[in-house]
Amino acid sequence: MRCLILPCETRVREFDAKLLLGLVAAARGVAAIVGSKKAIDLNLARYPDGVYIGKSVTARSRHNLALARSCGHRVALWDEEGLVWASREVYWRTKVDPATLNAPELLIAWGEDNARAWREHPDYRDTTIAVAGNPRADLLRPELAALFDEEVNAIAQRHGRFVLINTNFSRVNHLQPRQNRHLKWLREKRPDDPRGGFAAHKFRLFNAFLEMIPALATRLPEVRFVIRPHPSEDSAVWDRMAADLNNVDVNRSGNVVAWLLAADGLVHNGCTTAVEAFLLGRPALAYRPVRSADYDHPLPNDLSLSADSADELVELVAAANQSREALFQRQSHGGAGQVMACAVAGSEGGASCSSRILDALTALIEMPDPPPGYRPRLSQLVLGLRRGFRHLEHRLPGTANYRPYLEHMFPPVSLAEVQRRLGQMATCLGFEERYRVSDLGQSVFRITPS
């Protein structure tokens, strides 16, 4: 029986969810390898035969899938960015590589909306799609709320009551300036490329948030605000802003679920966090001073209460501060539940996403034969070369593999932390702790049924 191989690029976004999937797999007798994506991808030939689950449909992901296959692993894929996107054309041009779409043996969709976007891609070639959700959605289920109690209490002790402001401007405000791809598209001004229009729209929103936050904090001095930048963003711009505002803090630590549970509401524009807020029963307020039918992200904005001006946003934030329950009731009135059902499998209850995913993966997990393209000697050579280049890239600022940047995106995690987190999850789910955890090095862990 094959193990699961679950690489995580961003620790605060993915690691808890994939640990949870690994725990549910162990309860079914299936081992899982979970941890830092960069470390896992460099050591694929050293792991037992598994099912490697890619995390995006980009060209870079295709190369990793091919390498996993050459090491003897079967391959599946979901898209961490597949829940929230603008128009299908922009999603296809910026997030979907046609060859990658057809490379895995199984595609795992967040919901029917995600699956339809793949099926209707002009280059889609009938790869099997399982509409099974994502384990990140499982963390929002009521039975796992206690998992975040300690973090919620710590946040409340530090910040008291507050409204969360999520920013998602990493492509115009990246931690590494060379990664500001939207600014590159903006400079090129190519009318035939929708990425240029998307970049211009994103840049306008970024500047609108820079103007809005001080105005909001000044007009509502009794309300505290916490800015949570996207993990890839340069937080310096927000730190400078908060330094002049007594009721504004900046904090990007921990899982966003804990922050949402502690908050009175969320301010955002087109952010996946709004979907998570909705599933947790927290009001989400979309600040939309500029709108675009082509480039806005419809799902999170449509689920939210919208404010087109700072005046409207002030009123909504004041209402959230007065009663988040009443404001959420106002937000959730209407057809939002049906919208969520199409967006996230299992959002209306029933089996967890982790269970649905494992059901869909059963055939691959039980498949004894090596995949087409299995070339162990070639894979050893390629991985050896990659490890050599990686040592060089670790020292080059601005690259995607610059060591300080990697450690920012996936800070080191200890075996004790993983054991503690899995124990908390097992308690929430009523699982007996019939598993073992071993440290494979470089923040990669194996969860084995005992």
N, C-alpha and C positions, 0 to 999 in steps of 0.2 A: 504494500500500500504506500502510495506517495504521500509526502508531507506537503503542507502549504508553505510557500515562500512569500512573505508579505513585506515588501520594502516600503519604508516611510521616508518621505522627503522633508516634511515639516513636522517637527515633533509635537507642537502644541495643537496642530490640526488633525494629525492622523494616528499618532502612536496609541492613544487610549483605545481608539476604535479598532485598530488591528490587534491589539492585545486581547480585546473582547472577542473578536472573531477567532483568535487562536485558542482562547479558553473554551469557547463553545465547540470548536473542533476537537480539542482534547477530550471533552466530555463524550464525544462520539467515537473516540479511539483514534483520532487523526492527529499526528504531531504537526507543529507549526514553527517556522523560523520567522521572527519578527524583529525589526530594528532599522537602523540607519540604511537608507537606500544606497548611498555611495559605497558603504562597506559591503553590503550584500552583493551588489553588482560586481564588485572586484573579486568576490570569492565564490562565485556560482559553481565552479568546478569542484569545490571542496565539500559541497553539501550532498547529502543523499538525494536520490531521485525525488523530484517534487513537482508541484504545480506552481509556477511562477505567475504572480498576478501583477501585471503592469498597472501604472496609475495614470496614464494619459494616452491620448491618441495622436501624439506628435511624432515627427520623424525621429527624434531622439529616442523615443520609447520603442520604435520599431527596431532600432539597432540593439537595444537591450533584450527585446524578445527573441531576436535571432541568436544572440549570444546565449541566452538561457536555453534555447532549443538545442544549440550545438553542444551544450553541456549535458544534455539528456533529460531536461525538464520539459514537461508539457506547459503550454502557455495559455493564460486567460488575461483579461484586461477589463478594468473599469476606468472611468474618467472622473478624477476628483473635481474637475471643472465642468462636468457634464450636467450638473443640476441647474446652474445659473449661467445664462448667456444672452446675448442680444439677438439680432436676427440670425436665422440659420446660415445666411451667406457669410456673416462675420464669424460665426462659430466655425464654419467649415474652413474659412480662409486662415483663421488664426489658431485653431486648436485641433483640427482634424487633418492628418496626413492620409491620403487615400490608401497608400500601401499598408500603413499601420492599421487602418480600419479592417483590412482583410487578413492581417497577419496572425491574430490569435485563433485558438480553437474555440474560444467562447468569449463573447462580449457580455458584460454584466452591467445593465442599465439601472440608473437611479429610479426611474419610473417610465411610464409609457411615453411621456414627452421626450425624454432622452433617447429611448429606443426608436421613436419615430424620426428624430433628427438623424440618426444613423441609417435607418432603412431608406430614407429618402435622399441620402447623399448620392450624387450621380455615379460614384465609383464603388458603391457598396455591392459586394458579391456574395450575398446570402450566408455570411458568417452567422452561426447560431447566436441569438440574443436572448439572454435570460433577464426578464424584468423582475429583479430581486431586491433592489435597493442598495444601500451602502451601510456598513456598520456604524458610520458616524450618526446615522439616524437612530440607531438603537440606544445611543447614549442619552437620547431625549425621552426615552420611555419612562413612565412613572416608576417602574420597579428599580431603575438605576439612579433615581434622583439622589438617594442617600450617598452615592459614590462621591458626590461633590460637597457634602455637608461641611467637611473640614475647611475646604477652600472658600466656600461661601461665607462661613463664619469669620475667617481671616480677612476676607475682603470687606465685610461689613464693619469689622472692628477698625480697619484702617480708613475706610472712606465714608462710613455711615450710609445714608441714603444717597443715591446718585442716579444720573441718567448716563448711559453708555453712548459714546459716539464712535462708531466704527468707520475707519477710512480704508479704502481699497484702491490706492493710487500708486501701486508699486511700479507700474510701467511709465509713469512720469515723475516719480519720486523714489527711485530705487536706492537701496542701501549701497549698491555699487553703481556709480554713474554710467559705466559702460553698458549696463543692463537696461537702461531706459529706452526700451524698444519703441514705445509710443512716440517719444520725442524724435527718434530717427524717422519714423513714418511721417510725423508732422513736418519735419524739415524737407522731406522729399516732395511733398505736395503733389502726389500722383493721383489725378482725378479718376483713374481707372481702377484704383485699389481701395476697397472699402476700409482697409486698415488705417488709411490716412484720415478719413472722416471720423472713425472711431477714436483715433488719437486726439483729434481736435476737440471732440465732445468731452473726452475724459479730462483733457487739460482745462477746459472751461469749468468743469465740475470741481476739479482740484482747487482752482482759484476761488470758486464760490465758497467752498468749505473754509478756506483761509480767511475769508471775510465774515462768514456766518458765525463761526465759533466765538470770537471775541464779542460780537454783538449779542449773541444768545447769553453768554456768561454775564455781560454787563447789565442786560435787561432783567435777568432773573438771578440776582445776587444771592438769594436764599436757596438756590438749587446748586448742588454739586454736580460736576461733570467729570467723567473719566474718558479720555481719548485712548482708543485702542487701535494703533496703526496695524496695517497688514504686516504679517511677519517679514516680508521682503522690503518693506518701506524703510526709508531713512527717517527715523523719528526726530532728527534734530530740528526740523522745521516746526514740529508740534511741541517739542520741548521749549523752544524759544518763545512760542506763543504762550504756553502755559506759565512760563516764568513771570509774565506780567499780569496774570489773572489769579486772584486768590481762591477762586472756587473751581479751578480746573487742574486736573492731574493727567499725566500720561503713564500708561502701564500696559505692557504687551505680554506679561507673564501668564502662564497657566492656560488651561483649556477655556475657550470662550463660553462653554456651557455654564461654568461656575459664575462667570461675570454676568451672564444673562439672568441666571437664577437670583443673583443678588441685586440686580438693577431694577429701577422703576420703569425703565423703557429704553428703547434703542433708537438712535438717530443714524441714518445711513443713506446711501444712494446705490441701489442695484447690488446689494451685498448679500451673499449666501447666509450671513448671520441673521438676516431678517426671517428667512425660512425657519432657522433653528429657534428664533424667538417665538415665532407663531406656534410651533409645536410645543413650546414650553409654557405657553399662555402669557407671554410678555408682550406689551404693545410695541410695535415697530413703526417708526415715523420716517417716511422717505422724504428727504429734502430735495426738491426738484425745481430749482430756479431756472434751469434750462432743460428742455425736453427734446428727444429725438425718437421718431418712430423707428428709425433704423438701428440706433446704437444704444438706447436704454435697455436695461435688463428687465424684461416684463415681469417675471415671476416674483422676485422679492418686492418690486415696486407695487405690483398689483395687490399683493397680500397686505400691504401697509396702508396706513393713513398718510396721505400725501400733503405736503406743504410746498406751495410754489414760491413763497416769500418768507423772509425772516419773521414778519409779523404773524403769519399763520403758524410757523414753527413754534414761536414763543407761546402761543395759545395751546398748542398740543402738548408741549413739554410741561406747561403749568398744569394741564389736566392730568398728565401722567404722574406728576408729583403729588397731586391731590388724591388720586385713586387709580392705580394702574389696572385694577380689576375692572373698573367701570369703563376705562378707555379701551381695554382689550375686548370687552364685550361689544363695544361699538365697532371696533375694527373687524371682529370675526363675524359680524352679522352679514348674511347673504351667502354667496356661493363659494366662500373661501375653502371650505372643506373639500368640495369637489375639485377645485384647482389643485389642492395639496394631493389628493388621491391620484391625479394624473402625474404629478411631479415626483412623488416619493412612494414607492411600493411599501405597503404595510403601515402607512401613516394613519389609517383608520382603525388600526388594531390588528389582531390576528398574529400569525407567526412573525417572529423577529426577522429583520433583514439578514442577520448572521445565519439563521436557520435556512432561509430561502437560498442564500448564496451557497451554503454547503450542499443543499439538495441539488442545486444546479451543477455543482462541481463533482458530484459523486462519480460520474463516468470517467472523468479525467483522473481523479484520485485513485481509482481502482484499475487504471490502464497500466498493464505491466510493460508494454513495449516502449522502446525509446522512440522519440518523435522523428519525423522526417527532418533531415538536416543534422542529425546527431554526428558530431565530429569531435571526439574528445581531445585528440592531439592538437587540432587547429584551435580549439577553444582555450587550451592551456597556453598556447603561444600568444593568442590575442590578449588574454587576461594578463599574462606576464608583461606584455608591452604596455597595456593600460596602466598597470601598477607603476611601471617606470615613468610614464608620462605624468601620472597623478602626483608623484613626488615633486615633479617640476612645477605643476600647476598650483600645488599647495602654496608655493612661494610667490605666485604672480598675482598681485592685487588686480581686481577687476574681472578675473575669470570666474566661471561658475563653480570652480573647484578650489578657490582660494580658501585656505584653512580657516581663518577667522570667520569668513562668511558661512562655511559649512557648520562650524560650531555654533554660530548664531542661529542657523535654521534648525539644527538638530543638536542641542547641547548634550554632552555626555550624560548617560544614565547608568546607574549602578544596578547590580543584580538584586540588592536589597530593596531598591525602589520598585523594581518590576515584581518581585515576590509580594511586596506589600500591596501593590495596586491590583494584582490578580486575586489576592486574598479578599480585598474589598469587593471586587466584582463577583467573586464566587459567593460571598455572603449575601449580596443583593439579589442574586439569582437563585439562591437556595441550593447551590451546587456543593457537593462534597469535594474537598480538595484532593482529588485523585489525579494529580498531575505533578510533574517535576519540572523545574526550570533550571537551565544551565546557561552559563555565560560563554558565548562563542567569541567574545572580544569585539572591540570597536562599537560598542552599544548595539550588539546583535545578540538575540537570545533564542533559545530553543525551548518550546513548551512541549513536554512529552507526556502522554497518558501513562499513569502508573498502575 
